[in-house]
Amino acid sequence: MSLPSIDLSVNPAEETIRLGPLAVRFLVTGENSSGTVAVFEVVVPAGQRLMGPAHSHDHYEETVYGIDGVLTWTVDGNPIDVGPGQALCIPRGAVHRFDNNGAKDAKGLCVVTPAAIGSQFFRECAEVINAAAGGPPDRAKMAEIMRRHGLTPAPPPLQA
């Protein structure tokens, strides 16, 4: 029995994708791990809110690990600060988003198991976000991309 061929190199999926002010740096994709894991860094400038809608995913967990600064992850309505050396596992089905509410840029490592999402999702989102030129991205286009890649966009928050 032969084992599947896996690229045994450091950062086999090395690619950085710019989504407006955010940067997503892929390190490992499902193609590099026989579908078991996707690993990427996200760098979020100080005071930056996530431009896409809050969402959930039913087919994988997402674990985030703080490297630098603090990202506030809102999971099912509960804000949770994740700083350097801290990890948070977001379960399947939990609605979540993140923001950098601090005065310092933040960097986190995201681990998706199994690797149900990859760099193509972020490339497609980048097109919509970058086309908005700093304004809000087209919500309908973002929702379509999210659904196609297995994410469920949350409805917009009610305005008071």
N, C-alpha and C positions, 0 to 999 in steps of 0.2 A: 504494500500500500504506500503510495507516495503522498507526501504532505503538500499542501498548496504552497506555491511560491510566494514568499513574503520578502519585501525589500528590507534588508537588514542594515539600513543606513540611518544616520542621525537625521531627524526631521525630513523623512522621505517625501512629505507633501508640502515642503516649504513654498508658501505663497502668502503674500499680504494683500488684503482686499480693503480698500478705503470706502467707507460708507459715510459720506459727509465727513464730520470731524472724527469719527471712530475708525480704528484700524483693527482688522481681524487677521491674525497671522496663523494660518493652518500649519500644524506640525505633523499630524497623522490623520489620514482619512480611512474610511471603510475599505477602500481599495488597497491600502497598505496593511490592513489588520484582519483580513478575511471577514470584514463586516462586524468585528467585535467592538471597536472603539473608534471615536473621532476625537481629536485633541486639538484645541486652538486657544491662542491668547487673544484677549480683547483689551485694547487700550482706549480709555474713555477720558477725554479732557476734563479738567476741573469745571464744575457747574453744568455739565452736559446731561441732558435728559435723553433717554432712548427715543429715537425718532419713529420707530415702527410701533404698531399697537401691541399691547399686552397679549399674551398667547398661552396656549397649553399644547402639550403633545402627548398622545396616547400610546406611542410605541417605543418610548425610550425615557430614561432618566437623564438629567443633566446635573452634574456635580460641578460647582464652581469653587475655585481655590484662590484666595486673595494673595497677590504678590506684592503690590505697592498701592498706597492710597486706600480709599474705602469706597466700595460700591454698595449702594443700598438696593437690595433686591426686595421687591414687593411680591410676596407669594400669598395667593388667596386673600389679598387685602392687608396682610401683615408685613410692615417694613422690617427688614433684617439687614443690619450692617455686616458686611464681610470685609475684614481687613487682612493685612499680611499674616500668613500662617493659619488662616481660618478657612474652613470648608463648609459648604452648604449643599446638601443633596435635594434637588427639586424633584419630587415624585411625578410620575405620569399623571396627567389630568389636572395638575395644579396650574392655575392661571398665574403668570408671573411676568415681570418686567424688571429693568434695573435703571438706576440713575446714579450719577456722581454728584452728590450734593455738597461735596467738599471743595476746598480751595486748592487741592493738589490733584494732578492727573492720577488716574487709577489704572492698574493693570491686574487682570485676573486670568486664570487658566480655566477653561471649560472642558469638561470631559463628558462625552455623550456615549451612553452604553444602552443597547448596541448602537452601532454607527449608522443610524437611520437618516442622518442629515450630513451634508458635506459642503464643500466649497462652492458648488454650483448654486446652492440656495443664496449664499452671501453675494455671489457675483450678480445674480438677478436682482436682489434687493438693492445692491449698490447702484445699478442703473437707474432705478426709480428714485432713490434718495438723492443721488447726485444730480439728476435731472431737475429736482425741486430747487436746486441752487440755494440751499439754506432755509427754504420755507418748508412747510409740512409736506411730506410725500403724499402722493395720490393713494388714499386709503384703500380704494377698490383694487388698484393694481397690487398693492402690498398684500392685501388679503388673498388675492388669487394666487400669488407666488407662494404664500405661506401654506395655503390649502394643498397646492400641488406637491409641496415638499413635506406634508404630514403634520403641519402645525395648524392649530385651530385659533384664529384670531378672536380675542375677547371683544364683546360689544363695547362701543365707546362709553366712557363714564358719563353718568347723568350730570347735567349742569344744574347747579343750584340757583 
